[in-house]
Structure formats: structure tokens, C-alpha cells
Amino acid sequence: MKNDMSRRFHTRVITNIIYSTVLACLVEVFLVTNLTMIGRYAAENGKEGSLAAVFYQPDSLIVLLYVLVGIAVFSVSFLLLQRESLAYITRISAAMQNIAAGDLNTSVEVIGDDEFSQMAANINLMVGEIRDLMDRERESERTKNELITNVAHDLRTPLTSILGYLELLSGPVKLDPKMQEKYIGITYTKAKRLQKLIEDLFGFTKLNYGKISMRVTRVDIIKLLSQLLDEFYPNFMEKNLAYELQSNVPSMMITADGNLLARLFDNLINNAIKYGAEGKRILVRVRADDEFVTVSVTNYGYVIPKEELPLLFNRFYRVEQSRSTDTGGTGLGLAIAKNIVDMHGGTINVSSDLNGTVFTVRLQVNFDINKENFVSLGENHEYEV
């Protein structure tokens, strides 16, 4: 493609040179023929001293004059034939100067299909990429500031409560055993919440900036989900939630990192408990075949607005903005879940309506260990298999 454009450009320049040369030659022939004829006429009529007679038998000065006229004709005609290209180059140069001065709204109209049009297209592409990069940098700065604000709020709230209750428990006023037990229980709950927030932040930091090792083995995903649901039993009881695991197979061995999958479904089940308490039921369904296994986690609580569904897997995004103590968090759980799914070469989707909010994960049964599958929230990751 590039060679074709280069050939077309060179062909156009050579053609213009030939046109200009032919025109200069024609003008030269016209001038020499006519001026010689006029000079001969003047000489034959006894006007040897006139200016016209000089051209009848030209000397070196006249020949030089002819050459200069030919060069002038060639130059003018060549410039006229190349004027569009020269004007285009000027516009490209002006655009580059504007870009260098910081004007990223500059664009160059792509005209033709030669090297200059390719240059203009590349400039437009470069400006677009710079704009995108700056937008990403601004978004990164915004999310970083949001993270600091969210962390300060989410960590301060339970920490303040913990310190307050510990101060009461260690104070000079003697509390009765029931009150002490109550305060210790509240402190423990707040400490567990604080632990969960710190784990989310640490997990995000590790995925985004640090190194993560992926150790792939054979994992029974049915057994894994069953164990996770059993571990969440106290949470289900606390929220008065029923839970059910449905599967079309009694067991299903897949190639995956068991620890990362546990983190993935832990986040999804925890999310279902937090936002599905009103629905009184959590359903985990597994559908497997020879190539893929599909796991869906359904809660029947709050219906998520359709316009917010594409944003759920964004870092720091939360559906409710009240930051209540019941559902508050860093907004990293679903972002981490998507990251883990991407690392396994799978997909994760969400839908929400009156029939429930469903997070669906689709994984390969025989995961192909290929670094091209590893898509993370950040860069500079190392993978061990």
C-alpha cells in the first residue's frame, strides 16, 4: 500500500516534470523560430542595427537569454502543476505547528491517495491517540482522587466505630456482661468489614500495579461453588436469605486457577447477598458441556437500571451512591471479578429485570494456557503456570 502510494506520487512528479519540459521546449522553439524570422526580416531590409536583427545571428548572450527563458517557463509551469501539493504540504506543516503548540483539536483533511494524504491521515490518527491518552490520564487522575476519597470514607467509618466501642470497653465505667458482649460483637462486625475493605484494596493494587502468579490446575467447579456457599452460610442467615445450587452435572473438572476462581465467585456471591437481601433467595446455576461451563449467580433484590449495567465492572463504580453501611464498599469487587474472568479467557455479563439480577460467567473447560488470554487491570504482570 505504502509502495503503491509512493509510486503514484513519484509518477505524478515525473509527469509534471515532463509536461513542464515539453512546455518549455515548445516556448523555446516558438521564441527561437519567431525571433529568428523577425531578425532575418530586419537584416534583409537593411535594419542590421535594430534590436530585432540581433536575434538573426544570436551570440552567447542571446543563447543565455533563451536558456533563462526556458528555465523560467519550466519553473513556473512546474510550480503551477505542483501548487496543490505545495499548498497541501503547507497545511500539513501548519497543522503540525498547531499540534506542537498544544492545539489537539487540529485536523488535516485527507485529500488524494499519495504520501501526503497518508501523512495527513497519520497526523489525524496521532492527534486522536494523544487526545485519548490525555482523556485516560484525566480519568485515571479522577479515579485516583475518587479512590482516596472513598478509602478515607470507607475506612474511617468502621475504624471510628471500633475505636469508640473499644474506648467504652476499656474505660473506667464498668459495663454489665450483656452490654460488653454486645459492644464486642459490634466491634467484631466492624473489624470484619474493615478487613474486607482492605482485602479489596490490596487485591486491586496487586492486580493493577503488582505481580500476580497464575497457577493453573484441574478444579472441580461444582465442589468449589458448594464450598463457597457453605462458607457464606452465616451471611445468608444474617440476611434471612435462602440459597440453592443447581447443576446439570454432579461434578465438572475444568482447567483454571482455583484460588482466583474462588475470589471471582466469592465476589459475585457476596455482591448478590449485599444487594439481594430483599429478594430472600440466591440461586447459583451451573450448565456445563464438553467445551464450556456457564455459572450464573442470581439475586432477586434491587433491579439495576439498564443504563447502569455497562458500568458495573468499572473500577470504583457503585450502583447506589448513598454509601450505606449495609452495602458500602470500594467498588472494586466486580472489576476484580472481570479481571479474573479475562485472565481465564472467559466472559462475564450481567442482566437485571423483575426476574432477577443475573451475573453470568462463561469459562472454557480446557483452558488454553496462553499469555494472550491474560488481560488485566494494569500492566507489568508476571504469570507463573
Secondary structure, DSSP 8 states (H G I E B T S, - for coil): -HHHHHHHHHHHHHHHHHHHHHHHHHHHHHHHHHHHHHHHHHHHTT-TTSHHHHTTS--HHHHHHHHHHHHHHHHHHHHHHTHHHHHHHHHHHHHHHHHHTT-TT------SSSHHHHHHHHHHHHHHHHHHHHHHHHHHHHHHHHHHHHHHHHHHHHHHHHHHHHHHHHSSS---HHHHHHHHHHHHHHHHHHHHHHHHHHHHHHHHTS------EEEEHHHHHHHHHHHTHHHHHHTT-EEEEEESSS--EEEE-HHHHHHHHHHHHHHHHHH-GGGTEEEEEEEE-SSEEEEEEEE-S----GGGGGGTTSTT--S-SS--TTT---S-HHHHHHHHHHHTT-EEEEEEETTEEEEEEEEESS----GGG---SSS------
